[in-house]
């Protein structure tokens, strides 16, 4: 059980690290290239949507036919729609520009949600750092609201620099928080392993984990 828990925690940690590295990279890009960041990123999104639609069409015409599956027209329609949207965004990226700032504000708000989860984790483990995470969550809510309402007016560059700095701070904060949470988890696992009691069956040589004074369970490590 402990090994399964440790493996699951490692996978989650890797996913969170990758996500936050991408967030920091996005923030750096917005700070370095605020003028054309929106158009470039919209074109990238359009390209991804077009590739997705192309893959759906490939899957319909090649994979479905080879496997002799019943013809379903929905994947064909979905692939055509995705491909059309992707190509349209590539040609005219301003289609997505109106939603771009709102999407970035949503990323900042999700950062606040993560920090609240970290605060709960610290409280459950009696760590005094919970209030730091709570302050971080409040700050990220404020920055997400500011990003959404855009107090900088028509100056598009300033709002992207502001969002970029906020994303860098958000991703870095979460990476540091994950480091401390990992330490707490490792200490808890080490303590659990040190307090486990085992019973070895002399007839079979199998090792069992003592759950309480009466029950024993075969060790799954």
FIVEX-722353 format. One record per residue: x, y, z of N, C-alpha, C, O in turn. Coordinates in steps of 0.1 Angstrom, whole numbers, plus 5000, padded with zeros to 4 digits. Example, Ala and Ser with C-alpha at 12.3 -4.5 7.8 and 13.67 -1.06 7.14 Angstrom:
% FIVEX-722353
513249435078512349555078513249675078514249675085;512849785071513749895071512950005079513450115080;
END
This chain:
% FIVEX-722353
500849885000500050005000500950135000500650224993;501950135008502850245009503550264996503750384991;503950154989504650174977503750224966504150304958;502450184966501450234957501250384959501150454949;501150424972500950564975502150644971501950754966;503350594973504550664969504650684953504950794948;504250574946504350584931503250684926503550754917;502150684932501050774928501450914931501251004923;502050944942502551074946503651124937503651244933;504551034932505551074923504951114910505451214904;503951044905503351074892502651214893502851294884;501951234904501251364905502251474906502051584900;503351454913504351554915504951594901505151714898;505251494893505851514880504851594871505251684864;503551564872502551634864502551784868502451874860;502451804882502451944887503652024883503552134880;504851954884506052024880506052064866506352184862;505651974857505552004843504552124840504952214832;503452114846502452224844502952354848502852454841;503652364860504152494865505352544857505552664856;506152454852507252494843506652564830507152664826;505552504825504952554813504352694817504352784809;503752704829503152834833504252944834504053054830;505452904840506553004841507053044827507353154824;507152944818507552974805506653064797507053154790;505353044799504353124793504453274799504353364791;504653284812504853414818506053484812505953604809;507153414811508353474805508153524791508553634787;507453444783507153484769506253604769506553694760;505253614778504453734778505253864782504953974777;506153844791506953954795507954004784508154124782;508553904778509553934767508953984754509454074748;507853924751507153954738505753994740504853934735;505454104748504054144751503354194739502154184738;504054254729503454314718502754214708501554234704;503454104705502854014696502553874702502253774695;502553874716502353744723500953694719500753574717;499953774719498553734717498453664703497853564702;498953734693498853674679499553544678499053454672;500753544683501653414682500953304689500853194684;500453324702499853214709498553174703498253054703;497753264697496553234691496853144679496053054676;497853174671498253094660498652954664498352854657;499452944675499852814680498552734684498452614681;497652794691496352724695495652684682495152574681;495552774672494952734659495552624653494952534647;496952614653497652504647497352374654497252264648;497252384668496952264676495552204672495352084670;494552304671493252264668493152204654492452104652;493852264644493952204631494552064630494051974623;495652044638496251914638495251814644495251694640;494551854655493551764661492551724651492151604650;491951824644490951794634491551704623490851614618;492751724618493451644608493551504613493351404606;493951484626494151354632492751284632492651164630;491651354636490351294636489951244622489351134621;490251324612489951284598490751154594490251064588;492051164598492951044595492450924602492350814596;491950934614491450824622490150774615489950654615;489350864610488150814604488350744591487750634588;489150804582489350744568490350624568490150544560;491250624577492350514576492050414587491850294584;492050454600491950354611490650284611490550164612;489550364610488250304610488050204599487450094601;488450234587488250144576489050014577488649914574;490350034582491149914584490649814594490749694593;490049874605489449784615488049744612487449664620;487549784601486149744596485149774606484149694608;485249894613484249934622483049994615483150034603;481949994621480750054615480950204613481550274621;480550244601480850384598479950474606478750464606;480650564614479950664622480250804617481450834616;479350884613479651014606480051114616480551224612;479751104629480151204639481651234639481951354640;482551134639483951174639484351254627485251334627;483751224615483951294603483551444604484351534601;482351464610481851594611482751674621483151784619;483051604633483951664643485251704637485851814640;485951614629487251644624487151764614488051844614;486151764606485951874596485852014604486352114600;485052014614484752134622486052184629486352304628;486752094635488052124642489052174632489752274634;489152114620490152154610489752294605490652374603;488452314603488052444598488252554608488752664604;488052534621488252624631489752654632490152774633;490552554632492052564633492652654622493452744624;492152624610492652694598492252844599492952934595;490952864603490452994604491253084614491553194611;491653014625492353094635493853114630494353224633;494353024623495653044617495653164607496653244607;494653174599494553284589494153414596494753514593;493253404605492753534612492753504627491753474633;493953524634494053494648493253584657493053554669;492753694652491953784660490553714665489953774674;490253604659489053534663489153494678488153494685;490353464682490553414696491053524705491053514717;491453634700492153744708491153794719491653834729;489853804716488953854725488853764738488553814749;489053634736489053544747490353514754490453454764;491453564748492753534752493053584767493553504775;492753714769493053764783492153694793492653674804;490953664790490053594799490653454802490553414814;491153384792491753254795492953264804493153174813;493853364802494953384811494553424825495153374835;493453494826492953524840492453404847492553384859;491853314839491353184844492553094849492453034860;493653104842494853024847495353084860495653004869;495353214862495653274875494753234886495153204897;493453224882492453184893492653044897492553004908;492952954887493252814890494452804899494552714908;495452894897496552894906496152924920496752874930;495153014922494653034936494052914942494152884954;493352834934492752714938493752614943493652554954;494852604935495952514939496552554953496852474961;496652684955497252734967496352704979496852684990;495052714977494152674988494352524991494252485003;494552444981494752294983496052274991496052195000;497052354988498352344995498152385010498652325019;497352495012497052545025496352435034496752415045;495452365028494752255035495652145038495652085049;496552115029497552005031498452045043498851955051;498852175043499752215054499052215068499652175078;497752255068496952245080496852105085496952075097;496552005076496351865080497651815085497651715093;498851865081500151815086500751905097501951895099;499851995102500352085113501552165110502352195118;501552215097502652305093502152445094501052485091;503052535099502752675101502752745087502452865087;503052685076503152755064501752765057501652825046;500752715064499352725058498952865055498252895045;499352955064498853095062499553165051499053255045;500753125048501453175036500753135023500653215014;500353015023499552965011498253035010497753064999;497653065021496353135021496553275015495753325007;497553345020497853475014498153464999497653554992;498853364995499153344981497853324973497753384962;496953254978495653224972494853354970494353384959;494853434981494153564980494753654970494053724962;496153664969496853744960496553704945496353784937;496453574943496253524930494753554925494553574914;493853544935492453584932492453734927491753764918;493153814935493153964931493753984917493254054909;494953914915495553934902494653884890494653934879;493953774893493053714882491953814879491553824868;491353874890490353974887490854094880490254144871;492054144884492654254877492954224862492754304853;493454094860493654054846492454054838492454084826;491354014844490054004837489454134834488954164823;489554234843488954364841489854454833489354564828;491154424833492154504826492154654830491554734823;492754694841492654834846493654914838493655044840;494454864829495454934821494854994808495555064801;493554974806492855044795493254984781493354864780;493555074772493855034758495354984757495754944746;496155004767497554964766497654814768497854754779;497654744756497654594756498954534762498954434768;500054604759501354554764501454544779501954454784;500954654786501054654801500254534807500754474816;499054504802498254394808498954264806498954174814;499654244794500354124792501654104800501954004805;502254224803503454214812502954184826503654104833;501854244830501354224843500954074845501254014855;500254014835499853874835501053784835501153684842;502053824827503353744826504053734839504453634843;504153854846504853854859504053774869504653694877;502753784869501853704878502053554875502053474885;502053514863502253374860503553324864503653204869;504653404863505953354867505953334882506453244888;505353434890505253424904504353304908504753234918;503253284901502353174904503053034903503052954912;503753014891504352894889505552864898505752754903;506352964901507452954910507052924924507552834931;505952994928505352974941504952824943505252764953;504252774933503752634934504852534934504752434941;505952564926507052464926507752464940508052354945;507852574946508452584960507552514970507952434978;506252534969505252474977505252324976505152244986;505452274963505452134961506652064968506651954973;507752144968508952094975508752064989509151964995;508052164996507852145010506752045013506851965023;505752025004504751925006505451785004505051695011;506351774995507051644993507851605005507851495008;508451705011509251685023508251625034508651535042;507151695036506151655046505751505043505551425052;505451475030504951345027506051235029505751135034;507251275026508351175028508551145043508851035047;508451255051508551235066507451145071507651065080;506251165066505051085070505250945066504950855074;505750915054505950785049507050715058506850595062;508150785060509250725068508750695082509150585088;507950785088507450755101506450635101506550545110;505650625091504750505090505550375088505150275094;506550385080507350255078508150215090508250095093;508550315098509350285110508450225121508950155130;507150255121506250205131505450075127504650025135;505650025115504949905111505549785118506749775120;504749695121505149565128504849455118503849445112;505749355117505649245108505649115116506149095127;504949015110504948875115505348785104504748785093;506348705106506848615096506348475099506548425110;505648415089505148275091506348175088506848175077;506748105098507948015097507747905087508647855082;506447865085506147755076506247795062506647705053;505947915058505947955044507048055041507448075030;507448125052508448235050507848365045508548465043;506548365044505848495040505848595052505748555063;505948725048505848825058504548895058503948925047;503948915070502648975071502749105079503549125088;501849195076501849325083500749315094499649275091;501149355106500249355117499449485117499949595118;498149465115497249585115496849625129496949745132;496549535137496249565152496649435159497349345154;496249425172496749315180496249185175496749075179;495049185168494449055164494649025149494748905145;494549125141494449105126495849115120496649195124;496149035110497349045102496949045088495948985084;497849105079497549115065498849085058499949135062;498849015046500048995039500549125034499849205028;501849145036502549265032502549275017502949185010;502149395011502049414997503149494991503149534980;504249504999505449574994506249484985507249524980;
END
